[in-house]
Amino acid sequence: MTQHIGMAMSGGGHRASGWALGTMFYLVHAGKHAELAVISSVSGGSITNGVRLLHFAAAPRSKKPARSRQTRHDGSHR
């Protein structure tokens, strides 16, 4: 069974924006961002939600988080 997550981003200016951003970072690092099905936001939370839409709306949604590759100074990868 697929689990879905809903997120409510509250108002409160820059503090609400920071909280919403931190929560989204947590979902990405926990590998749960693909389960995020709906977001509701008001006021300060809408700032973060708007930025998220600008950067991620056009990107294809993946079930797996993208793995970053770090290039070492000698050209090899970790």
mmCIF file of the N, C-alpha and C atoms, coordinates in Angstrom:
data_MODEL
# 
_entry.id   MODEL 
# 
loop_
_atom_site.group_PDB 
_atom_site.id 
_atom_site.type_symbol 
_atom_site.label_atom_id 
_atom_site.label_alt_id 
_atom_site.label_comp_id 
_atom_site.label_asym_id 
_atom_site.label_entity_id 
_atom_site.label_seq_id 
_atom_site.pdbx_PDB_ins_code 
_atom_site.Cartn_x 
_atom_site.Cartn_y 
_atom_site.Cartn_z 
_atom_site.occupancy 
_atom_site.B_iso_or_equiv 
_atom_site.pdbx_formal_charge 
_atom_site.auth_seq_id 
_atom_site.auth_comp_id 
_atom_site.auth_asym_id 
_atom_site.auth_atom_id 
_atom_site.pdbx_PDB_model_num 
ATOM 1   N N  . MET A 1 1  ? 0.837  -1.176 0.000   1.00 0.00 ? 1  MET A N  1 
ATOM 2   C CA . MET A 1 1  ? 0.000  0.000  0.000   1.00 0.00 ? 1  MET A CA 1 
ATOM 3   C C  . MET A 1 1  ? 0.885  1.243  0.000   1.00 0.00 ? 1  MET A C  1 
ATOM 4   N N  . THR A 1 2  ? 0.599  2.166  -0.882  1.00 0.00 ? 2  THR A N  1 
ATOM 5   C CA . THR A 1 2  ? 1.367  3.396  -0.968  1.00 0.00 ? 2  THR A CA 1 
ATOM 6   C C  . THR A 1 2  ? 0.870  4.380  0.080   1.00 0.00 ? 2  THR A C  1 
ATOM 7   N N  . GLN A 1 3  ? 1.795  4.935  0.823   1.00 0.00 ? 3  GLN A N  1 
ATOM 8   C CA . GLN A 1 3  ? 1.452  5.935  1.827   1.00 0.00 ? 3  GLN A CA 1 
ATOM 9   C C  . GLN A 1 3  ? 1.619  7.320  1.222   1.00 0.00 ? 3  GLN A C  1 
ATOM 10  N N  . HIS A 1 4  ? 0.677  8.198  1.507   1.00 0.00 ? 4  HIS A N  1 
ATOM 11  C CA . HIS A 1 4  ? 0.760  9.568  1.023   1.00 0.00 ? 4  HIS A CA 1 
ATOM 12  C C  . HIS A 1 4  ? 0.867  10.513 2.210   1.00 0.00 ? 4  HIS A C  1 
ATOM 13  N N  . ILE A 1 5  ? 1.555  11.619 2.000   1.00 0.00 ? 5  ILE A N  1 
ATOM 14  C CA . ILE A 1 5  ? 1.763  12.619 3.038   1.00 0.00 ? 5  ILE A CA 1 
ATOM 15  C C  . ILE A 1 5  ? 1.139  13.923 2.576   1.00 0.00 ? 5  ILE A C  1 
ATOM 16  N N  . GLY A 1 6  ? 0.456  14.597 3.484   1.00 0.00 ? 6  GLY A N  1 
ATOM 17  C CA . GLY A 1 6  ? -0.062 15.936 3.249   1.00 0.00 ? 6  GLY A CA 1 
ATOM 18  C C  . GLY A 1 6  ? 0.708  16.895 4.144   1.00 0.00 ? 6  GLY A C  1 
ATOM 19  N N  . MET A 1 7  ? 0.971  18.093 3.668   1.00 0.00 ? 7  MET A N  1 
ATOM 20  C CA . MET A 1 7  ? 1.742  19.066 4.440   1.00 0.00 ? 7  MET A CA 1 
ATOM 21  C C  . MET A 1 7  ? 0.986  20.381 4.493   1.00 0.00 ? 7  MET A C  1 
ATOM 22  N N  . ALA A 1 8  ? 0.857  20.940 5.690   1.00 0.00 ? 8  ALA A N  1 
ATOM 23  C CA . ALA A 1 8  ? 0.236  22.248 5.877   1.00 0.00 ? 8  ALA A CA 1 
ATOM 24  C C  . ALA A 1 8  ? 1.312  23.227 6.314   1.00 0.00 ? 8  ALA A C  1 
ATOM 25  N N  . MET A 1 9  ? 1.513  24.277 5.543   1.00 0.00 ? 9  MET A N  1 
ATOM 26  C CA . MET A 1 9  ? 2.501  25.304 5.867   1.00 0.00 ? 9  MET A CA 1 
ATOM 27  C C  . MET A 1 9  ? 1.769  26.509 6.424   1.00 0.00 ? 9  MET A C  1 
ATOM 28  N N  . SER A 1 10 ? 2.036  26.822 7.679   1.00 0.00 ? 10 SER A N  1 
ATOM 29  C CA . SER A 1 10 ? 1.310  27.897 8.352   1.00 0.00 ? 10 SER A CA 1 
ATOM 30  C C  . SER A 1 10 ? 1.881  29.268 8.040   1.00 0.00 ? 10 SER A C  1 
ATOM 31  N N  . GLY A 1 11 ? 1.173  30.278 8.511   1.00 0.00 ? 11 GLY A N  1 
ATOM 32  C CA . GLY A 1 11 ? 1.626  31.650 8.377   1.00 0.00 ? 11 GLY A CA 1 
ATOM 33  C C  . GLY A 1 11 ? 2.523  32.042 9.534   1.00 0.00 ? 11 GLY A C  1 
ATOM 34  N N  . GLY A 1 12 ? 3.153  33.186 9.429   1.00 0.00 ? 12 GLY A N  1 
ATOM 35  C CA . GLY A 1 12 ? 4.023  33.677 10.485  1.00 0.00 ? 12 GLY A CA 1 
ATOM 36  C C  . GLY A 1 12 ? 5.295  34.308 9.957   1.00 0.00 ? 12 GLY A C  1 
ATOM 37  N N  . GLY A 1 13 ? 5.247  34.751 8.706   1.00 0.00 ? 13 GLY A N  1 
ATOM 38  C CA . GLY A 1 13 ? 6.405  35.454 8.160   1.00 0.00 ? 13 GLY A CA 1 
ATOM 39  C C  . GLY A 1 13 ? 7.601  34.558 7.904   1.00 0.00 ? 13 GLY A C  1 
ATOM 40  N N  . HIS A 1 14 ? 8.797  35.109 8.143   1.00 0.00 ? 14 HIS A N  1 
ATOM 41  C CA . HIS A 1 14 ? 10.027 34.375 7.823   1.00 0.00 ? 14 HIS A CA 1 
ATOM 42  C C  . HIS A 1 14 ? 10.201 33.141 8.696   1.00 0.00 ? 14 HIS A C  1 
ATOM 43  N N  . ARG A 1 15 ? 9.665  33.131 9.903   1.00 0.00 ? 15 ARG A N  1 
ATOM 44  C CA . ARG A 1 15 ? 9.765  31.938 10.754  1.00 0.00 ? 15 ARG A CA 1 
ATOM 45  C C  . ARG A 1 15 ? 8.969  30.784 10.164  1.00 0.00 ? 15 ARG A C  1 
ATOM 46  N N  . ALA A 1 16 ? 7.780  31.077 9.648   1.00 0.00 ? 16 ALA A N  1 
ATOM 47  C CA . ALA A 1 16 ? 6.970  30.041 9.007   1.00 0.00 ? 16 ALA A CA 1 
ATOM 48  C C  . ALA A 1 16 ? 7.653  29.528 7.744   1.00 0.00 ? 16 ALA A C  1 
ATOM 49  N N  . SER A 1 17 ? 8.268  30.428 6.982   1.00 0.00 ? 17 SER A N  1 
ATOM 50  C CA . SER A 1 17 ? 8.991  30.022 5.771   1.00 0.00 ? 17 SER A CA 1 
ATOM 51  C C  . SER A 1 17 ? 10.157 29.110 6.119   1.00 0.00 ? 17 SER A C  1 
ATOM 52  N N  . GLY A 1 18 ? 10.887 29.463 7.163   1.00 0.00 ? 18 GLY A N  1 
ATOM 53  C CA . GLY A 1 18 ? 12.027 28.642 7.596   1.00 0.00 ? 18 GLY A CA 1 
ATOM 54  C C  . GLY A 1 18 ? 11.596 27.270 8.079   1.00 0.00 ? 18 GLY A C  1 
ATOM 55  N N  . TRP A 1 19 ? 10.502 27.216 8.837   1.00 0.00 ? 19 TRP A N  1 
ATOM 56  C CA . TRP A 1 19 ? 10.004 25.937 9.317   1.00 0.00 ? 19 TRP A CA 1 
ATOM 57  C C  . TRP A 1 19 ? 9.587  25.054 8.155   1.00 0.00 ? 19 TRP A C  1 
ATOM 58  N N  . ALA A 1 20 ? 8.856  25.623 7.198   1.00 0.00 ? 20 ALA A N  1 
ATOM 59  C CA . ALA A 1 20 ? 8.397  24.856 6.041   1.00 0.00 ? 20 ALA A CA 1 
ATOM 60  C C  . ALA A 1 20 ? 9.579  24.344 5.225   1.00 0.00 ? 20 ALA A C  1 
ATOM 61  N N  . LEU A 1 21 ? 10.583 25.185 5.049   1.00 0.00 ? 21 LEU A N  1 
ATOM 62  C CA . LEU A 1 21 ? 11.773 24.772 4.298   1.00 0.00 ? 21 LEU A CA 1 
ATOM 63  C C  . LEU A 1 21 ? 12.496 23.633 5.011   1.00 0.00 ? 21 LEU A C  1 
ATOM 64  N N  . GLY A 1 22 ? 12.640 23.750 6.323   1.00 0.00 ? 22 GLY A N  1 
ATOM 65  C CA . GLY A 1 22 ? 13.281 22.682 7.092   1.00 0.00 ? 22 GLY A CA 1 
ATOM 66  C C  . GLY A 1 22 ? 12.521 21.375 7.011   1.00 0.00 ? 22 GLY A C  1 
ATOM 67  N N  . THR A 1 23 ? 11.201 21.456 7.029   1.00 0.00 ? 23 THR A N  1 
ATOM 68  C CA . THR A 1 23 ? 10.381 20.246 6.918   1.00 0.00 ? 23 THR A CA 1 
ATOM 69  C C  . THR A 1 23 ? 10.542 19.606 5.546   1.00 0.00 ? 23 THR A C  1 
ATOM 70  N N  . MET A 1 24 ? 10.598 20.434 4.508   1.00 0.00 ? 24 MET A N  1 
ATOM 71  C CA . MET A 1 24 ? 10.804 19.872 3.167   1.00 0.00 ? 24 MET A CA 1 
ATOM 72  C C  . MET A 1 24 ? 12.183 19.236 3.037   1.00 0.00 ? 24 MET A C  1 
ATOM 73  N N  . PHE A 1 25 ? 13.209 19.862 3.606   1.00 0.00 ? 25 PHE A N  1 
ATOM 74  C CA . PHE A 1 25 ? 14.545 19.250 3.592   1.00 0.00 ? 25 PHE A CA 1 
ATOM 75  C C  . PHE A 1 25 ? 14.528 17.905 4.306   1.00 0.00 ? 25 PHE A C  1 
ATOM 76  N N  . TYR A 1 26 ? 13.804 17.829 5.432   1.00 0.00 ? 26 TYR A N  1 
ATOM 77  C CA . TYR A 1 26 ? 13.707 16.562 6.151   1.00 0.00 ? 26 TYR A CA 1 
ATOM 78  C C  . TYR A 1 26 ? 13.075 15.489 5.263   1.00 0.00 ? 26 TYR A C  1 
ATOM 79  N N  . LEU A 1 27 ? 11.978 15.836 4.582   1.00 0.00 ? 27 LEU A N  1 
ATOM 80  C CA . LEU A 1 27 ? 11.310 14.856 3.733   1.00 0.00 ? 27 LEU A CA 1 
ATOM 81  C C  . LEU A 1 27 ? 12.237 14.344 2.630   1.00 0.00 ? 27 LEU A C  1 
ATOM 82  N N  . VAL A 1 28 ? 13.022 15.223 2.044   1.00 0.00 ? 28 VAL A N  1 
ATOM 83  C CA . VAL A 1 28 ? 13.967 14.809 1.002   1.00 0.00 ? 28 VAL A CA 1 
ATOM 84  C C  . VAL A 1 28 ? 15.034 13.892 1.581   1.00 0.00 ? 28 VAL A C  1 
ATOM 85  N N  . HIS A 1 29 ? 15.645 14.283 2.701   1.00 0.00 ? 29 HIS A N  1 
ATOM 86  C CA . HIS A 1 29 ? 16.715 13.487 3.298   1.00 0.00 ? 29 HIS A CA 1 
ATOM 87  C C  . HIS A 1 29 ? 16.209 12.156 3.847   1.00 0.00 ? 29 HIS A C  1 
ATOM 88  N N  . ALA A 1 30 ? 14.937 12.097 4.253   1.00 0.00 ? 30 ALA A N  1 
ATOM 89  C CA . ALA A 1 30 ? 14.355 10.854 4.755   1.00 0.00 ? 30 ALA A CA 1 
ATOM 90  C C  . ALA A 1 30 ? 13.833 9.976  3.617   1.00 0.00 ? 30 ALA A C  1 
ATOM 91  N N  . GLY A 1 31 ? 13.914 10.471 2.382   1.00 0.00 ? 31 GLY A N  1 
ATOM 92  C CA . GLY A 1 31 ? 13.437 9.703  1.235   1.00 0.00 ? 31 GLY A CA 1 
ATOM 93  C C  . GLY A 1 31 ? 11.918 9.650  1.146   1.00 0.00 ? 31 GLY A C  1 
ATOM 94  N N  . LYS A 1 32 ? 11.239 10.589 1.772   1.00 0.00 ? 32 LYS A N  1 
ATOM 95  C CA . LYS A 1 32 ? 9.775  10.589 1.817   1.00 0.00 ? 32 LYS A CA 1 
ATOM 96  C C  . LYS A 1 32 ? 9.150  11.615 0.878   1.00 0.00 ? 32 LYS A C  1 
ATOM 97  N N  . HIS A 1 33 ? 9.954  12.394 0.171   1.00 0.00 ? 33 HIS A N  1 
ATOM 98  C CA . HIS A 1 33 ? 9.411  13.482 -0.653  1.00 0.00 ? 33 HIS A CA 1 
ATOM 99  C C  . HIS A 1 33 ? 8.511  12.977 -1.775  1.00 0.00 ? 33 HIS A C  1 
ATOM 100 N N  . ALA A 1 34 ? 8.728  11.780 -2.266  1.00 0.00 ? 34 ALA A N  1 
ATOM 101 C CA . ALA A 1 34 ? 7.881  11.244 -3.332  1.00 0.00 ? 34 ALA A CA 1 
ATOM 102 C C  . ALA A 1 34 ? 6.489  10.898 -2.810  1.00 0.00 ? 34 ALA A C  1 
ATOM 103 N N  . GLU A 1 35 ? 6.344  10.746 -1.498  1.00 0.00 ? 35 GLU A N  1 
ATOM 104 C CA . GLU A 1 35 ? 5.049  10.435 -0.892  1.00 0.00 ? 35 GLU A CA 1 
ATOM 105 C C  . GLU A 1 35 ? 4.219  11.698 -0.626  1.00 0.00 ? 35 GLU A C  1 
ATOM 106 N N  . LEU A 1 36 ? 4.811  12.872 -0.825  1.00 0.00 ? 36 LEU A N  1 
ATOM 107 C CA . LEU A 1 36 ? 4.110  14.133 -0.584  1.00 0.00 ? 36 LEU A CA 1 
ATOM 108 C C  . LEU A 1 36 ? 3.064  14.326 -1.678  1.00 0.00 ? 36 LEU A C  1 
ATOM 109 N N  . ALA A 1 37 ? 1.786  14.224 -1.298  1.00 0.00 ? 37 ALA A N  1 
ATOM 110 C CA . ALA A 1 37 ? 0.709  14.255 -2.276  1.00 0.00 ? 37 ALA A CA 1 
ATOM 111 C C  . ALA A 1 37 ? 0.032  15.620 -2.382  1.00 0.00 ? 37 ALA A C  1 
ATOM 112 N N  . VAL A 1 38 ? -0.029 16.360 -1.271  1.00 0.00 ? 38 VAL A N  1 
ATOM 113 C CA . VAL A 1 38 ? -0.740 17.633 -1.284  1.00 0.00 ? 38 VAL A CA 1 
ATOM 114 C C  . VAL A 1 38 ? -0.095 18.594 -0.290  1.00 0.00 ? 38 VAL A C  1 
ATOM 115 N N  . ILE A 1 39 ? -0.061 19.876 -0.656  1.00 0.00 ? 39 ILE A N  1 
ATOM 116 C CA . ILE A 1 39 ? 0.467  20.912 0.228   1.00 0.00 ? 39 ILE A CA 1 
ATOM 117 C C  . ILE A 1 39 ? -0.568 22.033 0.298   1.00 0.00 ? 39 ILE A C  1 
ATOM 118 N N  . SER A 1 40 ? -0.848 22.477 1.506   1.00 0.00 ? 40 SER A N  1 
ATOM 119 C CA . SER A 1 40 ? -1.706 23.629 1.732   1.00 0.00 ? 40 SER A CA 1 
ATOM 120 C C  . SER A 1 40 ? -0.858 24.675 2.443   1.00 0.00 ? 40 SER A C  1 
ATOM 121 N N  . SER A 1 41 ? -0.949 25.933 2.008   1.00 0.00 ? 41 SER A N  1 
ATOM 122 C CA . SER A 1 41 ? -0.112 26.960 2.642   1.00 0.00 ? 41 SER A CA 1 
ATOM 123 C C  . SER A 1 41 ? -0.850 28.289 2.714   1.00 0.00 ? 41 SER A C  1 
ATOM 124 N N  . VAL A 1 42 ? -0.483 29.064 3.725   1.00 0.00 ? 42 VAL A N  1 
ATOM 125 C CA . VAL A 1 42 ? -0.994 30.430 3.875   1.00 0.00 ? 42 VAL A CA 1 
ATOM 126 C C  . VAL A 1 42 ? 0.162  31.330 4.279   1.00 0.00 ? 42 VAL A C  1 
ATOM 127 N N  . SER A 1 43 ? 0.075  32.567 3.947   1.00 0.00 ? 43 SER A N  1 
ATOM 128 C CA . SER A 1 43 ? 0.986  33.620 4.391   1.00 0.00 ? 43 SER A CA 1 
ATOM 129 C C  . SER A 1 43 ? 2.453  33.225 4.237   1.00 0.00 ? 43 SER A C  1 
ATOM 130 N N  . GLY A 1 44 ? 3.216  33.204 5.334   1.00 0.00 ? 44 GLY A N  1 
ATOM 131 C CA . GLY A 1 44 ? 4.651  32.916 5.267   1.00 0.00 ? 44 GLY A CA 1 
ATOM 132 C C  . GLY A 1 44 ? 4.968  31.555 4.676   1.00 0.00 ? 44 GLY A C  1 
ATOM 133 N N  . GLY A 1 45 ? 4.121  30.569 4.944   1.00 0.00 ? 45 GLY A N  1 
ATOM 134 C CA . GLY A 1 45 ? 4.320  29.242 4.360   1.00 0.00 ? 45 GLY A CA 1 
ATOM 135 C C  . GLY A 1 45 ? 4.169  29.253 2.854   1.00 0.00 ? 45 GLY A C  1 
ATOM 136 N N  . SER A 1 46 ? 3.370  30.184 2.349   1.00 0.00 ? 46 SER A N  1 
ATOM 137 C CA . SER A 1 46 ? 3.179  30.285 0.900   1.00 0.00 ? 46 SER A CA 1 
ATOM 138 C C  . SER A 1 46 ? 4.428  30.784 0.184   1.00 0.00 ? 46 SER A C  1 
ATOM 139 N N  . ILE A 1 47 ? 5.270  31.509 0.884   1.00 0.00 ? 47 ILE A N  1 
ATOM 140 C CA . ILE A 1 47 ? 6.538  31.954 0.278   1.00 0.00 ? 47 ILE A CA 1 
ATOM 141 C C  . ILE A 1 47 ? 7.374  30.732 -0.071  1.00 0.00 ? 47 ILE A C  1 
ATOM 142 N N  . THR A 1 48 ? 7.546  29.831 0.891   1.00 0.00 ? 48 THR A N  1 
ATOM 143 C CA . THR A 1 48 ? 8.318  28.600 0.655   1.00 0.00 ? 48 THR A CA 1 
ATOM 144 C C  . THR A 1 48 ? 7.635  27.736 -0.392  1.00 0.00 ? 48 THR A C  1 
ATOM 145 N N  . ASN A 1 49 ? 6.328  27.603 -0.308  1.00 0.00 ? 49 ASN A N  1 
ATOM 146 C CA . ASN A 1 49 ? 5.598  26.787 -1.269  1.00 0.00 ? 49 ASN A CA 1 
ATOM 147 C C  . ASN A 1 49 ? 5.730  27.361 -2.674  1.00 0.00 ? 49 ASN A C  1 
ATOM 148 N N  . GLY A 1 50 ? 5.670  28.674 -2.813  1.00 0.00 ? 50 GLY A N  1 
ATOM 149 C CA . GLY A 1 50 ? 5.836  29.306 -4.123  1.00 0.00 ? 50 GLY A CA 1 
ATOM 150 C C  . GLY A 1 50 ? 7.213  29.067 -4.710  1.00 0.00 ? 50 GLY A C  1 
ATOM 151 N N  . VAL A 1 51 ? 8.231  29.178 -3.896  1.00 0.00 ? 51 VAL A N  1 
ATOM 152 C CA . VAL A 1 51 ? 9.601  28.913 -4.368  1.00 0.00 ? 51 VAL A CA 1 
ATOM 153 C C  . VAL A 1 51 ? 9.743  27.453 -4.772  1.00 0.00 ? 51 VAL A C  1 
ATOM 154 N N  . ARG A 1 52 ? 9.144  26.559 -3.980  1.00 0.00 ? 52 ARG A N  1 
ATOM 155 C CA . ARG A 1 52 ? 9.185  25.134 -4.308  1.00 0.00 ? 52 ARG A CA 1 
ATOM 156 C C  . ARG A 1 52 ? 8.544  24.897 -5.672  1.00 0.00 ? 52 ARG A C  1 
ATOM 157 N N  . LEU A 1 53 ? 7.411  25.534 -5.905  1.00 0.00 ? 53 LEU A N  1 
ATOM 158 C CA . LEU A 1 53 ? 6.742  25.358 -7.190  1.00 0.00 ? 53 LEU A CA 1 
ATOM 159 C C  . LEU A 1 53 ? 7.585  25.883 -8.347  1.00 0.00 ? 53 LEU A C  1 
ATOM 160 N N  . LEU A 1 54 ? 8.239  27.006 -8.147  1.00 0.00 ? 54 LEU A N  1 
ATOM 161 C CA . LEU A 1 54 ? 9.085  27.560 -9.215  1.00 0.00 ? 54 LEU A CA 1 
ATOM 162 C C  . LEU A 1 54 ? 10.227 26.612 -9.582  1.00 0.00 ? 54 LEU A C  1 
ATOM 163 N N  . HIS A 1 55 ? 10.810 25.970 -8.587  1.00 0.00 ? 55 HIS A N  1 
ATOM 164 C CA . HIS A 1 55 ? 11.980 25.136 -8.837  1.00 0.00 ? 55 HIS A CA 1 
ATOM 165 C C  . HIS A 1 55 ? 11.666 23.681 -9.156  1.00 0.00 ? 55 HIS A C  1 
ATOM 166 N N  . PHE A 1 56 ? 10.529 23.171 -8.667  1.00 0.00 ? 56 PHE A N  1 
ATOM 167 C CA . PHE A 1 56 ? 10.286 21.742 -8.799  1.00 0.00 ? 56 PHE A CA 1 
ATOM 168 C C  . PHE A 1 56 ? 9.102  21.373 -9.674  1.00 0.00 ? 56 PHE A C  1 
ATOM 169 N N  . ALA A 1 57 ? 8.275  22.324 -10.055 1.00 0.00 ? 57 ALA A N  1 
ATOM 170 C CA . ALA A 1 57 ? 7.083  21.998 -10.838 1.00 0.00 ? 57 ALA A CA 1 
ATOM 171 C C  . ALA A 1 57 ? 7.448  21.413 -12.200 1.00 0.00 ? 57 ALA A C  1 
ATOM 172 N N  . ALA A 1 58 ? 8.493  21.919 -12.814 1.00 0.00 ? 58 ALA A N  1 
ATOM 173 C CA . ALA A 1 58 ? 8.875  21.436 -14.141 1.00 0.00 ? 58 ALA A CA 1 
ATOM 174 C C  . ALA A 1 58 ? 9.709  20.168 -14.086 1.00 0.00 ? 58 ALA A C  1 
ATOM 175 N N  . ALA A 1 59 ? 10.271 19.855 -12.930 1.00 0.00 ? 59 ALA A N  1 
ATOM 176 C CA . ALA A 1 59 ? 11.134 18.675 -12.810 1.00 0.00 ? 59 ALA A CA 1 
ATOM 177 C C  . ALA A 1 59 ? 10.290 17.417 -12.727 1.00 0.00 ? 59 ALA A C  1 
ATOM 178 N N  . PRO A 1 60 ? 10.719 16.342 -13.387 1.00 0.00 ? 60 PRO A N  1 
ATOM 179 C CA . PRO A 1 60 ? 9.973  15.086 -13.282 1.00 0.00 ? 60 PRO A CA 1 
ATOM 180 C C  . PRO A 1 60 ? 10.042 14.539 -11.859 1.00 0.00 ? 60 PRO A C  1 
ATOM 181 N N  . ARG A 1 61 ? 8.975  13.964 -11.402 1.00 0.00 ? 61 ARG A N  1 
ATOM 182 C CA . ARG A 1 61 ? 8.902  13.424 -10.044 1.00 0.00 ? 61 ARG A CA 1 
ATOM 183 C C  . ARG A 1 61 ? 9.420  11.997 -10.051 1.00 0.00 ? 61 ARG A C  1 
ATOM 184 N N  . SER A 1 62 ? 10.364 11.725 -9.209  1.00 0.00 ? 62 SER A N  1 
ATOM 185 C CA . SER A 1 62 ? 10.982 10.412 -9.133  1.00 0.00 ? 62 SER A CA 1 
ATOM 186 C C  . SER A 1 62 ? 10.579 9.726  -7.844  1.00 0.00 ? 62 SER A C  1 
ATOM 187 N N  . LYS A 1 63 ? 10.482 8.407  -7.889  1.00 0.00 ? 63 LYS A N  1 
ATOM 188 C CA . LYS A 1 63 ? 10.181 7.645  -6.675  1.00 0.00 ? 63 LYS A CA 1 
ATOM 189 C C  . LYS A 1 63 ? 11.402 7.539  -5.784  1.00 0.00 ? 63 LYS A C  1 
ATOM 190 N N  . LYS A 1 64 ? 12.582 7.605  -6.375  1.00 0.00 ? 64 LYS A N  1 
ATOM 191 C CA . LYS A 1 64 ? 13.820 7.529  -5.602  1.00 0.00 ? 64 LYS A CA 1 
ATOM 192 C C  . LYS A 1 64 ? 14.475 8.904  -5.547  1.00 0.00 ? 64 LYS A C  1 
ATOM 193 N N  . PRO A 1 65 ? 15.031 9.276  -4.376  1.00 0.00 ? 65 PRO A N  1 
ATOM 194 C CA . PRO A 1 65 ? 15.745 10.554 -4.329  1.00 0.00 ? 65 PRO A CA 1 
ATOM 195 C C  . PRO A 1 65 ? 17.010 10.483 -5.180  1.00 0.00 ? 65 PRO A C  1 
ATOM 196 N N  . ALA A 1 66 ? 17.345 11.587 -5.801  1.00 0.00 ? 66 ALA A N  1 
ATOM 197 C CA . ALA A 1 66 ? 18.563 11.635 -6.604  1.00 0.00 ? 66 ALA A CA 1 
ATOM 198 C C  . ALA A 1 66 ? 19.775 11.518 -5.694  1.00 0.00 ? 66 ALA A C  1 
ATOM 199 N N  . ARG A 1 67 ? 20.731 10.711 -6.107  1.00 0.00 ? 67 ARG A N  1 
ATOM 200 C CA . ARG A 1 67 ? 21.959 10.566 -5.328  1.00 0.00 ? 67 ARG A CA 1 
ATOM 201 C C  . ARG A 1 67 ? 22.986 11.531 -5.876  1.00 0.00 ? 67 ARG A C  1 
ATOM 202 N N  . SER A 1 68 ? 23.579 12.270 -4.983  1.00 0.00 ? 68 SER A N  1 
ATOM 203 C CA . SER A 1 68 ? 24.597 13.213 -5.430  1.00 0.00 ? 68 SER A CA 1 
ATOM 204 C C  . SER A 1 68 ? 25.928 12.476 -5.545  1.00 0.00 ? 68 SER A C  1 
ATOM 205 N N  . ARG A 1 69 ? 26.709 12.867 -6.512  1.00 0.00 ? 69 ARG A N  1 
ATOM 206 C CA . ARG A 1 69 ? 28.043 12.292 -6.695  1.00 0.00 ? 69 ARG A CA 1 
ATOM 207 C C  . ARG A 1 69 ? 29.047 13.381 -6.418  1.00 0.00 ? 69 ARG A C  1 
ATOM 208 N N  . GLN A 1 70 ? 29.966 13.063 -5.568  1.00 0.00 ? 70 GLN A N  1 
ATOM 209 C CA . GLN A 1 70 ? 31.012 14.023 -5.252  1.00 0.00 ? 70 GLN A CA 1 
ATOM 210 C C  . GLN A 1 70 ? 32.261 13.648 -6.042  1.00 0.00 ? 70 GLN A C  1 
ATOM 211 N N  . THR A 1 71 ? 32.793 14.619 -6.759  1.00 0.00 ? 71 THR A N  1 
ATOM 212 C CA . THR A 1 71 ? 34.009 14.390 -7.520  1.00 0.00 ? 71 THR A CA 1 
ATOM 213 C C  . THR A 1 71 ? 35.202 14.798 -6.665  1.00 0.00 ? 71 THR A C  1 
ATOM 214 N N  . ARG A 1 72 ? 36.157 13.893 -6.544  1.00 0.00 ? 72 ARG A N  1 
ATOM 215 C CA . ARG A 1 72 ? 37.371 14.186 -5.783  1.00 0.00 ? 72 ARG A CA 1 
ATOM 216 C C  . ARG A 1 72 ? 38.330 14.993 -6.663  1.00 0.00 ? 72 ARG A C  1 
ATOM 217 N N  . HIS A 1 73 ? 39.338 15.538 -6.039  1.00 0.00 ? 73 HIS A N  1 
ATOM 218 C CA . HIS A 1 73 ? 40.309 16.354 -6.764  1.00 0.00 ? 73 HIS A CA 1 
ATOM 219 C C  . HIS A 1 73 ? 41.041 15.561 -7.843  1.00 0.00 ? 73 HIS A C  1 
ATOM 220 N N  . ASP A 1 74 ? 41.167 14.232 -7.656  1.00 0.00 ? 74 ASP A N  1 
ATOM 221 C CA . ASP A 1 74 ? 41.857 13.430 -8.671  1.00 0.00 ? 74 ASP A CA 1 
ATOM 222 C C  . ASP A 1 74 ? 40.920 12.984 -9.803  1.00 0.00 ? 74 ASP A C  1 
ATOM 223 N N  . GLY A 1 75 ? 39.643 13.405 -9.761  1.00 0.00 ? 75 GLY A N  1 
ATOM 224 C CA . GLY A 1 75 ? 38.700 13.084 -10.829 1.00 0.00 ? 75 GLY A CA 1 
ATOM 225 C C  . GLY A 1 75 ? 37.861 11.851 -10.552 1.00 0.00 ? 75 GLY A C  1 
ATOM 226 N N  . SER A 1 76 ? 38.172 11.077 -9.496  1.00 0.00 ? 76 SER A N  1 
ATOM 227 C CA . SER A 1 76 ? 37.372 9.903  -9.183  1.00 0.00 ? 76 SER A CA 1 
ATOM 228 C C  . SER A 1 76 ? 36.116 10.311 -8.426  1.00 0.00 ? 76 SER A C  1 
ATOM 229 N N  . HIS A 1 77 ? 35.174 9.397  -8.321  1.00 0.00 ? 77 HIS A N  1 
ATOM 230 C CA . HIS A 1 77 ? 33.892 9.675  -7.669  1.00 0.00 ? 77 HIS A CA 1 
ATOM 231 C C  . HIS A 1 77 ? 33.763 8.864  -6.389  1.00 0.00 ? 77 HIS A C  1 
ATOM 232 N N  . ARG A 1 78 ? 32.978 9.414  -5.457  1.00 0.00 ? 78 ARG A N  1 
ATOM 233 C CA . ARG A 1 78 ? 32.637 8.665  -4.246  1.00 0.00 ? 78 ARG A CA 1 
ATOM 234 C C  . ARG A 1 78 ? 31.336 7.956  -4.453  1.00 0.00 ? 78 ARG A C  1 
# 
